[in-house]
């Protein structure tokens, strides 16, 4: 049975073919377990790229080149994804007009910018649309969404508010990064930068980051996921496409200086090396390149392979426990203690009004415990994963 790295190499081969607009090789595709590979592609939110690649393959090889049921499933998934993106575009345009008419500003973030670097519409899949607004108009934006039939799933608790209608999800950011974020230099850097951009834009309409500042923001966002539950191959394609298509146009000295200030030089360099090592050569070279990885490079590749788009619960638990001093059963105990009794920073984000009064903390803790009874499936899964991690450590 192929290991997960085999599926990883096959997935990246098809992704690279799609990015390069080339038909995959018949001899390579025929060795793939396409049903399992497609599920793995969904785990990494790259099934659209797999469909684009295999569509090209089918056109080159003939109608019976792929299992019909699988191809129909891929085609249907891609069609749904594209239609969803079109609805996103219409809703986002309406929001932009509303904010501009309100004499305020907005900034599109993350995938909304990166999708423009991909070869065709829908190639980069997104779970939501992230948009930064002036926090002073958050109540008006809330009315905008509720008037359009959206459900408010989070408001005023974190650094972003969340609105959902069917499979359309918007995260409306009041800040680029929460004040409780551990990367304090980043928080301090972007606050005045956004203010300066807003002033230059006259305080109204859509504002944009420079390519350098967008890339820095993307790297900080990637690192947040990397050290939490993990992140996957889509981060590599984002890095590769953004840097390739901006080659020669970026102020690399500025980026390097800011990465150093943010403590992300090594992380960015490792991700960039992996991205270009895998994706800058002809697709068929991916197998040889990946097989040659050793040491830290192989560990990073395996970590991304196991993590999926934005990590797993198991990855989050392992990373959290790895950061707890003492190790072993002490780390497990501390992890469980923190899950039951979170630090004050948790209450600051979750209950922004009540947390300031220390007398409320026991009541907030009681509310947290009470709500946990509605999440028994998640709790059971965490306990099971903790046991698995214990067993893994015992075998290592």
Secondary structure, 3 states (H helix, E strand, C coil): CCCHHHHHHHHHHHHHHHHCCCCCCHHHHCCCCHHHHHHHHHHCCCHHHHHHHHHHHHHHHCCCCCCHHHHHHHHHHHHHHHHHHHHHHHHHHHHHHHHHHCCCEEEECCHHHHHHHCCCCCCCCCCCEEEEECHHHHHHHHHHHHHCCCEEEECCCCCEEEEEECCEEEEEECCCCCCCCCCHHHHHHHHHHHHHHHHHCCCCEECCCCHHHHHHHHHHHHHHHHHCCCCCHHHHHHHHHHHHHCCCCCCHHHHHHHHHHHCCHHHHHHHHHHHHHHHCCCCCHHHHHHHCCCHHHHHHHHHHHHHCCCCCHHHHHHHHHHCCCCCHHHHHHHHHHHHHCCCHHHHHHHCCCHHHCHHHHHHHHHHHHHHHHHHHHHHHHHHHHHHHHHHHHHHC
